[in-house]
Amino acid sequence: MEDFFSASWLMNKRRFLEIKTYNIQTVESACFVPLRQYRNDIRMTTDWLEFCVEHMSKWWKILNISGSNSLLGFFINQLNSFSEKCENEYSSTTLKDTIATIPMLPYEPLSQIQKQPSLTIAVLKATIASLARYGIGRIVIVAPEDVTNVCRPFFKENYQNTSIAFKSYNNLKTKYIQKNMPYGAIRGLQEAFKYDHDNWLNNRTDWKAIYLTEPDTFLHAKPNELPTIVRNVVEQDMVYSPHRLQPIPHESDIGEFQKSSIFLPTSKEFKVEDISSYNMNCYDGGNIRAEGGRGTNPINNPNNRNKFWYMQGFDSAEFSHLDDYRFMRLSNGCGITMLMGNEHGRKCILQKK
């Protein structure tokens, strides 16, 4: 079940309305509860690049990006370039009948967001751009009211063919979390389908599918394969979970901007392959994982059990746990090096189409 986790999923309207939200007691359970509920119908693509996401927040946490003005500026430029790249891509309508919901809390104090450049705004714009390039019909960002009031002015009501809305949901408290935003996003959208007092649905009730994701998570899909995925979701009741690509600090990305941090060196052992996710395949490698490549199991660092396995070693320049993995940078991605493996050590194997 852990391999299915990407904090994102795509399901049809009927499935969405039947999610048992009373079981969503943590932030992560907004993903795990539906996946367990529909476990017999979960699908992931054999080729990871057919349906995957770049998940970025752990990357800037490893690097403590807030403490480096040069690196923060570099990353915001990367995000802005990625957003522009998405906007200049082909025009797709594959997800036109899909509504996405993005629960969010800011990555900076609200007073800092009002001053540009802002990581919160730049990364959310990049997430929106990654969805809009596949023609998603509407995106509803669900945040506390004070966050909504600060962030909304930075966004237009329409981005290409995608309508954008910021909404607040007041009942956010769950058993373990005071402000469980994913819970609020799912509950709020479920209630909107019953009585849409605040126009979450953009005056539409015939949305066919719902996509949940996070504000730091960029969608990638192969244009030729996405219609099949959507058809399987809408017509066959399948629930799709995208593969979650993990960014890795690498010298070829950030060496010029962050001399004081530890990162993977530009070397034969840690070579980065520049590819297009549209022209290459990265096939699932099965259940063979590197030693310790599971969740938060410690590797060479028994006192740091709170870190995922691939994040360890960045405080001591000890990267032997990554020796069995390869690395890629997507030309149609955000320009940051990605591990060919997930949070729990599962690999994908790169091949030409």
C-alpha beads as a LAMMPS data file, in Angstrom:
LAMMPS data file: protein, C-alpha beads

353 atoms
352 bonds

1 atom types
1 bond types

-500.0 500.0 xlo xhi
-500.0 500.0 ylo yhi
-500.0 500.0 zlo zhi

Masses

1 110.0

Atoms # bond

1 1 1 0.000 0.000 0.000
2 1 1 2.895 2.383 0.716
3 1 1 4.034 2.225 -2.912
4 1 1 0.664 3.622 -3.977
5 1 1 1.116 6.722 -1.843
6 1 1 1.809 9.923 -3.750
7 1 1 -0.608 12.231 -1.865
8 1 1 -2.451 12.343 -5.205
9 1 1 -5.116 10.279 -6.895
10 1 1 -7.603 10.390 -9.786
11 1 1 -11.045 8.822 -9.410
12 1 1 -14.512 9.230 -10.859
13 1 1 -17.291 11.240 -9.262
14 1 1 -19.179 8.245 -7.869
15 1 1 -16.103 6.907 -6.121
16 1 1 -15.255 10.353 -4.791
17 1 1 -18.669 10.912 -3.248
18 1 1 -18.421 7.552 -1.456
19 1 1 -15.092 8.318 0.289
20 1 1 -15.556 7.705 4.024
21 1 1 -14.196 11.001 5.244
22 1 1 -14.779 10.157 8.907
23 1 1 -11.721 7.887 8.614
24 1 1 -9.472 10.773 7.502
25 1 1 -7.781 11.593 10.799
26 1 1 -4.306 12.573 9.563
27 1 1 -3.068 14.534 6.550
28 1 1 -1.726 11.392 4.836
29 1 1 -4.951 9.472 5.342
30 1 1 -6.653 11.688 2.756
31 1 1 -4.714 9.504 0.353
32 1 1 -4.572 6.238 2.296
33 1 1 -8.274 6.076 3.224
34 1 1 -9.559 6.097 -0.382
35 1 1 -6.781 3.759 -1.506
36 1 1 -7.645 1.249 1.199
37 1 1 -11.350 1.683 0.541
38 1 1 -10.877 0.943 -3.177
39 1 1 -7.815 -1.284 -2.858
40 1 1 -9.051 -3.819 -5.430
41 1 1 -9.387 -1.146 -8.102
42 1 1 -6.186 0.878 -7.619
43 1 1 -3.966 1.155 -10.667
44 1 1 -0.500 2.522 -11.358
45 1 1 1.147 2.587 -14.751
46 1 1 3.942 0.115 -15.541
47 1 1 5.824 2.958 -17.190
48 1 1 6.175 5.492 -14.406
49 1 1 6.423 8.365 -16.871
50 1 1 2.903 7.727 -18.179
51 1 1 1.426 9.121 -14.952
52 1 1 3.694 10.558 -12.275
53 1 1 4.384 13.628 -10.177
54 1 1 7.469 15.585 -9.178
55 1 1 7.164 16.149 -5.425
56 1 1 9.313 19.118 -4.455
57 1 1 9.019 20.119 -0.782
58 1 1 11.452 17.532 0.601
59 1 1 14.092 18.866 -1.801
60 1 1 14.026 22.385 -0.418
61 1 1 13.804 21.049 3.143
62 1 1 16.992 19.011 2.679
63 1 1 18.734 22.171 1.462
64 1 1 17.149 24.509 4.015
65 1 1 16.311 26.734 1.088
66 1 1 14.788 29.492 3.234
67 1 1 18.225 30.214 4.624
68 1 1 19.804 30.851 1.227
69 1 1 18.720 33.842 -0.809
70 1 1 20.731 32.745 -3.857
71 1 1 19.312 29.234 -3.870
72 1 1 15.788 30.501 -3.239
73 1 1 16.118 32.867 -6.174
74 1 1 17.466 30.070 -8.370
75 1 1 14.593 27.760 -7.460
76 1 1 11.904 30.383 -8.000
77 1 1 13.408 31.050 -11.427
78 1 1 13.236 27.303 -12.116
79 1 1 9.581 27.254 -11.081
80 1 1 8.728 30.267 -13.226
81 1 1 10.499 28.724 -16.220
82 1 1 8.618 25.479 -15.704
83 1 1 5.292 27.329 -15.556
84 1 1 6.136 29.129 -18.793
85 1 1 7.197 25.848 -20.386
86 1 1 3.841 24.265 -19.501
87 1 1 1.992 27.241 -20.924
88 1 1 3.842 26.906 -24.231
89 1 1 3.175 23.193 -24.589
90 1 1 0.491 21.698 -26.811
91 1 1 -3.133 22.395 -25.921
92 1 1 -4.803 19.331 -24.432
93 1 1 -8.436 18.778 -23.462
94 1 1 -8.034 15.290 -21.982
95 1 1 -8.899 16.369 -18.425
96 1 1 -11.531 18.961 -19.336
97 1 1 -14.205 17.106 -17.347
98 1 1 -11.962 16.706 -14.305
99 1 1 -11.998 19.014 -11.311
100 1 1 -8.882 19.140 -9.128
101 1 1 -8.678 20.113 -5.494
102 1 1 -5.471 21.300 -3.857
103 1 1 -5.410 21.628 -0.066
104 1 1 -2.742 24.087 0.992
105 1 1 -1.017 25.834 3.848
106 1 1 1.692 28.431 3.101
107 1 1 5.389 27.617 3.218
108 1 1 6.195 31.097 4.576
109 1 1 4.585 33.600 6.953
110 1 1 1.713 35.459 5.312
111 1 1 3.579 38.756 5.651
112 1 1 6.423 37.322 3.580
113 1 1 4.097 36.013 0.844
114 1 1 2.968 39.580 0.167
115 1 1 6.539 40.420 -0.799
116 1 1 7.800 38.932 -4.037
117 1 1 9.407 36.577 -4.787
118 1 1 7.466 34.045 -2.729
119 1 1 8.083 30.295 -2.690
120 1 1 4.430 29.627 -1.798
121 1 1 3.099 31.509 -4.823
122 1 1 5.728 30.283 -7.297
123 1 1 5.338 26.603 -6.435
124 1 1 1.521 26.774 -6.480
125 1 1 1.598 28.472 -9.883
126 1 1 3.858 25.691 -11.151
127 1 1 1.473 23.041 -9.828
128 1 1 -1.464 24.770 -11.519
129 1 1 0.483 25.063 -14.786
130 1 1 1.323 21.358 -14.722
131 1 1 -2.402 20.525 -14.522
132 1 1 -3.557 23.118 -17.023
133 1 1 -1.277 21.764 -19.747
134 1 1 -3.369 18.589 -19.768
135 1 1 -6.579 20.577 -20.004
136 1 1 -7.961 20.093 -16.514
137 1 1 -11.302 21.874 -16.287
138 1 1 -11.161 23.492 -12.849
139 1 1 -8.820 23.759 -9.883
140 1 1 -10.118 24.536 -6.390
141 1 1 -7.437 25.550 -3.887
142 1 1 -8.680 24.995 -0.353
143 1 1 -6.968 27.025 2.374
144 1 1 -7.807 28.855 5.615
145 1 1 -9.566 32.164 4.999
146 1 1 -6.563 34.335 5.921
147 1 1 -4.350 32.356 3.527
148 1 1 -6.954 32.608 0.792
149 1 1 -7.190 36.391 1.212
150 1 1 -3.419 36.796 0.839
151 1 1 -2.845 34.335 -2.016
152 1 1 -5.885 34.908 -4.246
153 1 1 -4.708 38.280 -5.672
154 1 1 -1.683 36.579 -7.268
155 1 1 -3.907 34.394 -9.467
156 1 1 -6.345 35.010 -12.283
157 1 1 -9.743 33.333 -12.354
158 1 1 -8.755 31.507 -15.514
159 1 1 -5.444 29.972 -16.539
160 1 1 -5.610 29.005 -20.215
161 1 1 -8.738 26.779 -20.343
162 1 1 -8.688 26.071 -16.608
163 1 1 -10.798 27.996 -14.110
164 1 1 -9.157 28.748 -10.748
165 1 1 -10.898 29.271 -7.415
166 1 1 -9.749 29.734 -3.817
167 1 1 -12.168 28.390 -1.214
168 1 1 -12.198 28.006 2.547
169 1 1 -13.689 25.197 4.605
170 1 1 -14.264 25.804 8.286
171 1 1 -14.576 22.292 9.706
172 1 1 -10.917 21.270 9.567
173 1 1 -10.276 19.582 12.912
174 1 1 -9.739 15.836 12.935
175 1 1 -8.554 13.518 15.686
176 1 1 -4.852 14.262 15.324
177 1 1 -4.746 17.468 13.273
178 1 1 -6.147 20.911 14.116
179 1 1 -6.128 22.118 10.492
180 1 1 -6.439 19.043 8.315
181 1 1 -6.530 20.730 4.918
182 1 1 -6.816 17.550 2.780
183 1 1 -9.805 16.519 4.875
184 1 1 -11.380 19.932 4.330
185 1 1 -10.737 19.811 0.593
186 1 1 -12.436 16.438 0.201
187 1 1 -15.353 17.233 2.520
188 1 1 -15.877 20.645 0.999
189 1 1 -15.987 19.298 -2.539
190 1 1 -18.278 16.439 -1.533
191 1 1 -20.694 18.926 0.019
192 1 1 -20.483 21.140 -3.055
193 1 1 -21.816 18.297 -5.202
194 1 1 -24.877 18.190 -2.911
195 1 1 -25.535 21.909 -2.449
196 1 1 -23.007 24.276 -3.946
197 1 1 -23.701 27.479 -2.006
198 1 1 -20.252 28.941 -2.710
199 1 1 -19.849 27.827 -6.336
200 1 1 -16.952 25.434 -5.842
201 1 1 -18.058 23.681 -9.041
202 1 1 -18.124 26.699 -11.375
203 1 1 -21.842 26.200 -12.031
204 1 1 -21.272 22.607 -13.166
205 1 1 -22.470 19.413 -11.533
206 1 1 -21.469 17.062 -14.353
207 1 1 -17.770 16.778 -13.523
208 1 1 -16.746 13.215 -14.340
209 1 1 -13.544 12.854 -12.331
210 1 1 -11.743 14.365 -9.338
211 1 1 -7.992 14.779 -8.901
212 1 1 -6.491 15.408 -5.468
213 1 1 -2.949 16.682 -5.212
214 1 1 -0.646 18.946 -3.189
215 1 1 0.571 22.501 -3.927
216 1 1 4.183 21.327 -4.406
217 1 1 3.445 18.433 -6.765
218 1 1 3.760 18.722 -10.557
219 1 1 1.824 16.354 -12.783
220 1 1 3.426 14.532 -15.720
221 1 1 1.499 12.342 -18.145
222 1 1 2.135 11.022 -21.631
223 1 1 -0.390 12.682 -23.938
224 1 1 -0.998 9.492 -25.920
225 1 1 -1.660 7.419 -22.788
226 1 1 -3.646 9.876 -20.680
227 1 1 -6.973 9.346 -22.547
228 1 1 -6.822 5.637 -21.671
229 1 1 -6.196 6.423 -18.004
230 1 1 -9.127 8.852 -17.923
231 1 1 -11.376 6.354 -19.694
232 1 1 -10.447 3.626 -17.189
233 1 1 -11.253 5.998 -14.325
234 1 1 -14.555 7.304 -15.674
235 1 1 -15.948 4.157 -17.309
236 1 1 -14.256 1.287 -15.450
237 1 1 -14.308 2.668 -11.866
238 1 1 -10.535 2.409 -11.528
239 1 1 -8.602 4.671 -9.169
240 1 1 -5.217 5.842 -10.454
241 1 1 -2.350 6.830 -8.224
242 1 1 0.581 8.591 -9.946
243 1 1 4.126 7.494 -9.217
244 1 1 5.899 9.961 -6.964
245 1 1 9.314 11.052 -8.225
246 1 1 11.718 12.204 -5.530
247 1 1 14.030 15.178 -6.137
248 1 1 17.638 14.825 -5.028
249 1 1 20.054 17.744 -4.391
250 1 1 22.719 17.397 -7.090
251 1 1 25.741 19.511 -7.885
252 1 1 24.739 19.880 -11.543
253 1 1 21.591 21.715 -10.418
254 1 1 22.697 23.823 -7.479
255 1 1 26.481 23.757 -7.050
256 1 1 26.827 27.311 -8.300
257 1 1 24.271 28.599 -5.810
258 1 1 24.858 26.585 -2.650
259 1 1 28.510 26.044 -1.818
260 1 1 27.892 25.360 1.861
261 1 1 25.393 22.505 1.461
262 1 1 26.019 18.817 0.932
263 1 1 24.723 17.406 -2.342
264 1 1 25.417 14.568 -4.739
265 1 1 28.582 15.339 -6.706
266 1 1 28.785 15.450 -10.479
267 1 1 30.486 12.096 -10.979
268 1 1 30.269 8.831 -12.880
269 1 1 28.524 7.188 -9.916
270 1 1 25.844 9.874 -9.733
271 1 1 25.428 10.741 -13.392
272 1 1 22.183 12.514 -14.310
273 1 1 20.418 11.579 -17.547
274 1 1 18.520 14.400 -19.227
275 1 1 15.383 12.969 -20.803
276 1 1 11.905 13.851 -22.008
277 1 1 9.179 11.965 -20.172
278 1 1 7.255 11.940 -23.443
279 1 1 10.004 10.157 -25.408
280 1 1 11.404 7.724 -22.815
281 1 1 10.024 4.964 -20.614
282 1 1 10.902 4.231 -16.997
283 1 1 9.493 0.773 -16.329
284 1 1 8.611 -0.383 -12.844
285 1 1 11.479 -2.383 -11.381
286 1 1 9.355 -4.626 -9.184
287 1 1 9.854 -5.208 -5.494
288 1 1 13.668 -5.392 -5.534
289 1 1 14.986 -2.495 -3.488
290 1 1 18.322 -1.313 -2.227
291 1 1 19.213 -2.288 1.323
292 1 1 17.208 -0.171 3.719
293 1 1 15.259 1.477 0.916
294 1 1 11.965 1.366 2.764
295 1 1 10.218 4.314 4.333
296 1 1 12.060 5.802 7.287
297 1 1 14.333 2.822 7.989
298 1 1 17.744 4.253 8.984
299 1 1 20.761 3.889 6.719
300 1 1 24.159 4.785 8.158
301 1 1 22.344 7.098 10.533
302 1 1 20.510 5.176 13.292
303 1 1 19.783 8.376 15.232
304 1 1 17.815 9.989 12.426
305 1 1 14.779 7.757 12.032
306 1 1 12.506 10.638 11.084
307 1 1 14.065 10.960 7.616
308 1 1 13.126 8.905 4.600
309 1 1 15.925 6.605 3.501
310 1 1 16.903 8.625 0.428
311 1 1 17.139 11.866 2.453
312 1 1 19.747 10.443 4.790
313 1 1 23.406 11.038 4.167
314 1 1 22.976 14.705 3.283
315 1 1 24.339 15.749 6.639
316 1 1 27.494 13.628 6.325
317 1 1 28.115 13.256 2.562
318 1 1 27.581 9.494 2.880
319 1 1 25.615 8.380 -0.190
320 1 1 26.369 4.658 -0.432
321 1 1 22.672 3.874 -0.037
322 1 1 22.093 5.504 -3.451
323 1 1 24.766 3.523 -5.317
324 1 1 22.192 1.172 -6.870
325 1 1 19.995 3.995 -8.159
326 1 1 20.068 6.127 -11.280
327 1 1 19.048 9.755 -11.688
328 1 1 17.184 11.742 -14.326
329 1 1 16.214 15.296 -15.127
330 1 1 13.010 15.758 -17.120
331 1 1 13.293 18.273 -19.956
332 1 1 9.559 18.923 -19.581
333 1 1 9.847 19.014 -15.795
334 1 1 10.990 21.604 -13.288
335 1 1 14.685 21.128 -14.087
336 1 1 15.700 19.413 -10.844
337 1 1 17.367 15.992 -10.605
338 1 1 14.991 13.134 -9.761
339 1 1 15.753 9.786 -8.193
340 1 1 14.561 6.808 -10.263
341 1 1 12.864 5.438 -7.189
342 1 1 10.063 6.221 -4.767
343 1 1 9.930 7.050 -1.063
344 1 1 10.158 3.358 -0.210
345 1 1 13.004 2.391 -2.485
346 1 1 11.038 0.913 -5.389
347 1 1 12.913 1.529 -8.646
348 1 1 12.043 2.313 -12.225
349 1 1 14.312 1.292 -15.081
350 1 1 14.937 3.817 -17.859
351 1 1 14.564 2.627 -21.467
352 1 1 14.116 4.239 -24.854
353 1 1 10.679 3.951 -26.430

Bonds

1 1 1 2
2 1 2 3
3 1 3 4
4 1 4 5
5 1 5 6
6 1 6 7
7 1 7 8
8 1 8 9
9 1 9 10
10 1 10 11
11 1 11 12
12 1 12 13
13 1 13 14
14 1 14 15
15 1 15 16
16 1 16 17
17 1 17 18
18 1 18 19
19 1 19 20
20 1 20 21
21 1 21 22
22 1 22 23
23 1 23 24
24 1 24 25
25 1 25 26
26 1 26 27
27 1 27 28
28 1 28 29
29 1 29 30
30 1 30 31
31 1 31 32
32 1 32 33
33 1 33 34
34 1 34 35
35 1 35 36
36 1 36 37
37 1 37 38
38 1 38 39
39 1 39 40
40 1 40 41
41 1 41 42
42 1 42 43
43 1 43 44
44 1 44 45
45 1 45 46
46 1 46 47
47 1 47 48
48 1 48 49
49 1 49 50
50 1 50 51
51 1 51 52
52 1 52 53
53 1 53 54
54 1 54 55
55 1 55 56
56 1 56 57
57 1 57 58
58 1 58 59
59 1 59 60
60 1 60 61
61 1 61 62
62 1 62 63
63 1 63 64
64 1 64 65
65 1 65 66
66 1 66 67
67 1 67 68
68 1 68 69
69 1 69 70
70 1 70 71
71 1 71 72
72 1 72 73
73 1 73 74
74 1 74 75
75 1 75 76
76 1 76 77
77 1 77 78
78 1 78 79
79 1 79 80
80 1 80 81
81 1 81 82
82 1 82 83
83 1 83 84
84 1 84 85
85 1 85 86
86 1 86 87
87 1 87 88
88 1 88 89
89 1 89 90
90 1 90 91
91 1 91 92
92 1 92 93
93 1 93 94
94 1 94 95
95 1 95 96
96 1 96 97
97 1 97 98
98 1 98 99
99 1 99 100
100 1 100 101
101 1 101 102
102 1 102 103
103 1 103 104
104 1 104 105
105 1 105 106
106 1 106 107
107 1 107 108
108 1 108 109
109 1 109 110
110 1 110 111
111 1 111 112
112 1 112 113
113 1 113 114
114 1 114 115
115 1 115 116
116 1 116 117
117 1 117 118
118 1 118 119
119 1 119 120
120 1 120 121
121 1 121 122
122 1 122 123
123 1 123 124
124 1 124 125
125 1 125 126
126 1 126 127
127 1 127 128
128 1 128 129
129 1 129 130
130 1 130 131
131 1 131 132
132 1 132 133
133 1 133 134
134 1 134 135
135 1 135 136
136 1 136 137
137 1 137 138
138 1 138 139
139 1 139 140
140 1 140 141
141 1 141 142
142 1 142 143
143 1 143 144
144 1 144 145
145 1 145 146
146 1 146 147
147 1 147 148
148 1 148 149
149 1 149 150
150 1 150 151
151 1 151 152
152 1 152 153
153 1 153 154
154 1 154 155
155 1 155 156
156 1 156 157
157 1 157 158
158 1 158 159
159 1 159 160
160 1 160 161
161 1 161 162
162 1 162 163
163 1 163 164
164 1 164 165
165 1 165 166
166 1 166 167
167 1 167 168
168 1 168 169
169 1 169 170
170 1 170 171
171 1 171 172
172 1 172 173
173 1 173 174
174 1 174 175
175 1 175 176
176 1 176 177
177 1 177 178
178 1 178 179
179 1 179 180
180 1 180 181
181 1 181 182
182 1 182 183
183 1 183 184
184 1 184 185
185 1 185 186
186 1 186 187
187 1 187 188
188 1 188 189
189 1 189 190
190 1 190 191
191 1 191 192
192 1 192 193
193 1 193 194
194 1 194 195
195 1 195 196
196 1 196 197
197 1 197 198
198 1 198 199
199 1 199 200
200 1 200 201
201 1 201 202
202 1 202 203
203 1 203 204
204 1 204 205
205 1 205 206
206 1 206 207
207 1 207 208
208 1 208 209
209 1 209 210
210 1 210 211
211 1 211 212
212 1 212 213
213 1 213 214
214 1 214 215
215 1 215 216
216 1 216 217
217 1 217 218
218 1 218 219
219 1 219 220
220 1 220 221
221 1 221 222
222 1 222 223
223 1 223 224
224 1 224 225
225 1 225 226
226 1 226 227
227 1 227 228
228 1 228 229
229 1 229 230
230 1 230 231
231 1 231 232
232 1 232 233
233 1 233 234
234 1 234 235
235 1 235 236
236 1 236 237
237 1 237 238
238 1 238 239
239 1 239 240
240 1 240 241
241 1 241 242
242 1 242 243
243 1 243 244
244 1 244 245
245 1 245 246
246 1 246 247
247 1 247 248
248 1 248 249
249 1 249 250
250 1 250 251
251 1 251 252
252 1 252 253
253 1 253 254
254 1 254 255
255 1 255 256
256 1 256 257
257 1 257 258
258 1 258 259
259 1 259 260
260 1 260 261
261 1 261 262
262 1 262 263
263 1 263 264
264 1 264 265
265 1 265 266
266 1 266 267
267 1 267 268
268 1 268 269
269 1 269 270
270 1 270 271
271 1 271 272
272 1 272 273
273 1 273 274
274 1 274 275
275 1 275 276
276 1 276 277
277 1 277 278
278 1 278 279
279 1 279 280
280 1 280 281
281 1 281 282
282 1 282 283
283 1 283 284
284 1 284 285
285 1 285 286
286 1 286 287
287 1 287 288
288 1 288 289
289 1 289 290
290 1 290 291
291 1 291 292
292 1 292 293
293 1 293 294
294 1 294 295
295 1 295 296
296 1 296 297
297 1 297 298
298 1 298 299
299 1 299 300
300 1 300 301
301 1 301 302
302 1 302 303
303 1 303 304
304 1 304 305
305 1 305 306
306 1 306 307
307 1 307 308
308 1 308 309
309 1 309 310
310 1 310 311
311 1 311 312
312 1 312 313
313 1 313 314
314 1 314 315
315 1 315 316
316 1 316 317
317 1 317 318
318 1 318 319
319 1 319 320
320 1 320 321
321 1 321 322
322 1 322 323
323 1 323 324
324 1 324 325
325 1 325 326
326 1 326 327
327 1 327 328
328 1 328 329
329 1 329 330
330 1 330 331
331 1 331 332
332 1 332 333
333 1 333 334
334 1 334 335
335 1 335 336
336 1 336 337
337 1 337 338
338 1 338 339
339 1 339 340
340 1 340 341
341 1 341 342
342 1 342 343
343 1 343 344
344 1 344 345
345 1 345 346
346 1 346 347
347 1 347 348
348 1 348 349
349 1 349 350
350 1 350 351
351 1 351 352
352 1 352 353
